[in-house]
Amino acid sequence: MTRTTRMLILLAAVLLLGTVGAGAVLHAAHRSDMRDRQQADGPTVRAGTVSLRSAPGRRLLFRNLAWGPHRDEIATVPADRPEGPRTTSGVKCLRFHAAAGTGICLQAVHGALEDSYRAVVLDAHLRVLHRFPAAGIPTRARVSPSGHLVAWTVFVSGDSYAGTDFSTRTAIVDTRTWAIDDNLETFHIVKDGRPYRAADINIWGVTFADDSRFYATLATGGRTYLVRGDVGARTLTTLHGNVECPSLSPDGTRVAYKKRVKGASPDAPWRLYVLDLRTMKETATAEQRNIDDQALWTDDSTLVYALPGDYGSDLWTVPADGSGTARRLLTSAVAPAVLD
């Protein structure tokens, strides 16, 4: 091979690498431009101060899913202007809830080989009060009305409630002492009036009545149950069948939940229902789509929940009494909390 030939081959290689590099840059610029346009077409998002303290007017807090530098941060909007500009906090969470100046934030910790997860208790200024390791992928989070108790659920195997091959771990922490019950499966179970034990028990989706009583889902034997829990007595008592991810109304009289309905697809089995705790009467809401979320009561008559959206999830709302129609409340948002 002559020197001239070698020089021509080298020149061709340099030109080829330059073309590939330029193409990669242009492709990255195109993707960035697409993201910018997506963000420009979405809600206005700006950094600011987010507090969990009471303020004039009701506020809605949530995990912001709009594209841009503030994606996954906890954001807030006035409850009566949900599509207005979003103020973001800088605090990123996978799941979030807040009440009475206390927040619970479930986060991913990115490692060199794999991610781990943690539950972070936040004060009213979103500063870290305490961290706890979480055993798996975050899925549910709740704070008691007083802010004294927080709970979270994670998947420790599997990643969906739709099938049978999954396992959960649910914990409750007292923020006054930092005492933790890190697995509610160790509570004493009373099923159909009798003590019950089984190897296949799963507990998830805590919703608090006060600092001693809560409700949750218990699964065993291929069925699910609404259970009433007692923190001090460490008991779980079954109340009603086919209830998942309960959410207690502010007046404490009803539970919103997702119910498996006959004839639905195994991949989309749930519809949103409300259960009267005194009569055990079930009411189907007007939302006819599959619901895989723990709904939130914004007041004694209205529910908010997440459905798949263009950028992850959107928040929808529907009356709790079966009337009306479902309507979209917020785009690119999930994990809501309402602060008065």
N, C-alpha and C positions, 0 to 999 in steps of 0.2 A: 504493500500500500504506500503510495507516494505521499509526500508531505502535503501536496495540494489537496489530495483526496481526504486526508485526515482533517485538514482545516475546513473543507466543505462539510464533512460529517459533523464536526463540532459546531459549526455555524447553524446547521439545520437543527441540531439538538437544542441550542440556545433559543432559536426562534420558536420551536415547539413548546418548550417550557414557558417561554414568555406568553404564548397564546393561551396555554392552559391556565397560567396564573391570572392573566387578565380576565379570562372567562369566569374563574372562581370569584374574583373580586366583583365583577358585574353581577354574578348570580347572588352573592351576598348582599350587594347593594340593592338588588331588585327585591329580595326578601325583606330587607330592612324597610324599603320604601313601601312594600305591601303592608307591613306591620304598622308603619306610620299612618297609612291611609285607613287601616282598620281602626286604629286608635282615634284618628280624626273623625271618623264616622260614628264613633261610640260616645259614651258619656264624657263630660269634662271631669278630669281627675287632677287634683293638685295636692301637694304636701301641705300639712298643717298640724294643728294640735287636736288630738282626739282624747276626750275624757270620758270616764265611766260615771262621773258624778251627774246628779240631776241638773238640768239646765232649763231655761225657758223654752217651752215647746217640747213635744215628743220627738225622739230621734230614733232612726233605724241604723244599727251597726251591722256590718257584714264583711265577709272576705271578698275583696274586690278582684274580679277576674278579667277586667278590661285590659287589653294589651297595652304595654308600656312599662316604664320603670317602676310603677307602683302596683303591678300585678301581684296578687296573693297577700297584699297588706290589708289590715283591718281599716275599713273606711266608714264614714258616717254621712248621712243626709237627713234633712228634716223629714219626719214621717209623713207630713202633708205635701212634701215636694220630692218624692223619691227619685224622679228623673232629673233633679237639679244637680249642680256641681258636687262632686264627691271630695271630701277632705280625707286624706289618708294619713296613717299614723307612723309608717315606717316599720311596724311590727307585722311580721309575716306568720300566718297560721294556716294549717290545713283544715282544722275545725276550730270553732270559736263559739263561746256564749258568755254572757255577762248579766249581772244583776247586782243592785245595791253597792256599786263601787268595786266589785270583784269580777275579774275575768278569768276564764280558763282558755288556754291557747295550746292546741296540739300541734307540734312542729316536727319536721324532718331534720335530722342532723346528717349532713352529707359527708360520708367517709370516703377514703381512697378506694376501698373494695366494695362497700355496700352502705346503704343508709341505715341509720337507727332513728328512733323516735323518742320524744319526750313530751310530758305534760308540764306546762308552765303556768303557774298561778300569778296573775297580774293584779296590781293595785289600780286605783282609780286613774292614775296617770300612765297606765300601761307599763309601769316598771315591774321588773321581776321580783316577786316575793319568795318564790320557792320553785324548784324544779324536781320533777320525779321522772325516772326512766319509764318509758311505755313499752309494753312487751310486743307491740306489733303495729300494724297500719291503722292510723286513727280513723274512726268512723262516727262517733257520737260524743257530744259534750254538753253538760248542763251545769248551771249554778243555782243554788237554792234562792228563794225570794229574799232572804236576809243577807245573802252573800257569805254565809258562814260555812256552807258545804259546797264542794264541787265534785263532779263525777265525770268519768270518761269511759268510753268503750273502744277497744282496738280489736282488729282481727289478728289472731296469732297463727292461724292457718286459713287458707282460702282468702277470697277477697270479695265475696258477694253473699248476701242473705238468700238469694234466689234458689240455690241448690241445697244439698244436705252436707256437702263436704266442706264445712267451715267450723272454726272454733273461735270464740271470743273471750276477752278478759275485760271485766268491768271493775273499776275502783272508785271508792269514795274517800275524800280527804276532808278533814275538819280544819279550816283555815285558822282557827283560833289556837290550835295545839299542834297542827301538822301531823296528827295521828292519821294513819291511812289503813283502810281495809282494801287491800290490793287485789282481792278476788272474791266477788260476791257469791261465787259458787260454794264457798265455805259456810254461808249462812244456813240456818236450819230451815228446811222447806216443809210447809204444810200444804199438801195437795188433796183437794176434795175432802178436807177435814181430817186427814191423817198424815203423820210424819212420812216423808218421802225421801228416798236416796236413790241415785242412779249414776252410772259412769258417764252418761252422755249429756249431762246438764250444761246448758249455756245460758248466760244472763246478759242482757244488753238493753240500752236505751233508757237510762234512768231519767225520771222527771220528778221533781221535788214538790211535796205539799208544804213542808216546813222543815225545821231542823231535826226532826226525828222520823217523819213519815215520807215515803217516796213510792213511786210506782215504776215498774220495769217489765220487760219481757223475759219469760222463762221458756226455754225450749227443752223438750225431752220426749223420747219415744216418737219422734216424727211429728209432734204437735207443738204449738206455741200457746202460751197463757199470759194473760195480764196478772201480775202479782203485786200485792201491796207489801212494801218493805218497812221494817222497823230497825232504825240504825242502832238504838240502844239494846234492844232485845236480840238483834242479829237474826231476824226471822224474815221469811218470804212466804206469803200466803196466796194461793191461787184464787182468782176472782172470776175470770171469764176466759173462754177459749178463743183461739184464732185472733190474737192481738199481737201486733209487733210495733216497736218504736212508739210507745205511748207519749202523749204530751198533755199535761193537766191544764185545764182552763184556769184563768186567774181566780174565779170564784170557787174553785175546787170541786165542782159538781160533775164535770164531764172530762172525758179523755178522748182526744183525737188520736187516730192510729191508722196504720196501714193493715188492711185485711186481705187475705188470700181469697179470691172469688172463683167459684166453679166456672169452668169453661175458658178461663184465661190461659194465655201462653205460659208455659213453665218459666220462660225468660222474662215475662212481664206479668207477674201474678197478682199484683196488689192494687187495691183501690182505697181511696181515703174515706174513712168512716169516723163517726163520733159516737161514743158510748156514754149513756147516762148512768152514773155510778149508783144512783138510788134505785132505779127501775131495771137496769141492765138492758135497756132498749137501745138498739143500734139504729143509727141514721146514716144513710149514704149521702155524701156531699155531691154537689153538681159536677165535681171534677171526675171525668171518666177515663183519664189516662193513667198509666202505670205510675205509682208513687213509690219511690225508694228513698225516703227521707223521713226524718223525725220532724213533723210539722211544728210550727210555733203559733201560739195564740197571740195576736196583736192586741186583742181585747176579748171580752166575753162572747163575742159573736163572729169573729173573723180569724181565719187561718192563713198562714204563709208557709210555703214549702218550695223546694227546688225541683226543677225539671231540666232535662238536658237542653243546652242552648248552643249557639254558634261558637262560643269561647269557653265552654265548660258547662255552666249552668245559668239559668235565669230563675228569678224568684217570682212565684205566682201566688195569687190570693183567691179565696173562695169563702162564701158564708158557711158557718158551721152547722146551720139548721137544715141544710139540704136545698135551700132556695137559691135563686140567682144563677150566675154563670161564673166560671173561672176567668180571671183576667191576669195579664202579666203586670207585675208590680215593678220589677227591676231587671234589666238585662245584665249579663256578665256579673253575677253575684251568687253567693251561697253562704250558708251558716249564719242566719240572721239573729239578731237580738234587738229587743225594743227597750228603750230607756225613757222613763217619764221625767 
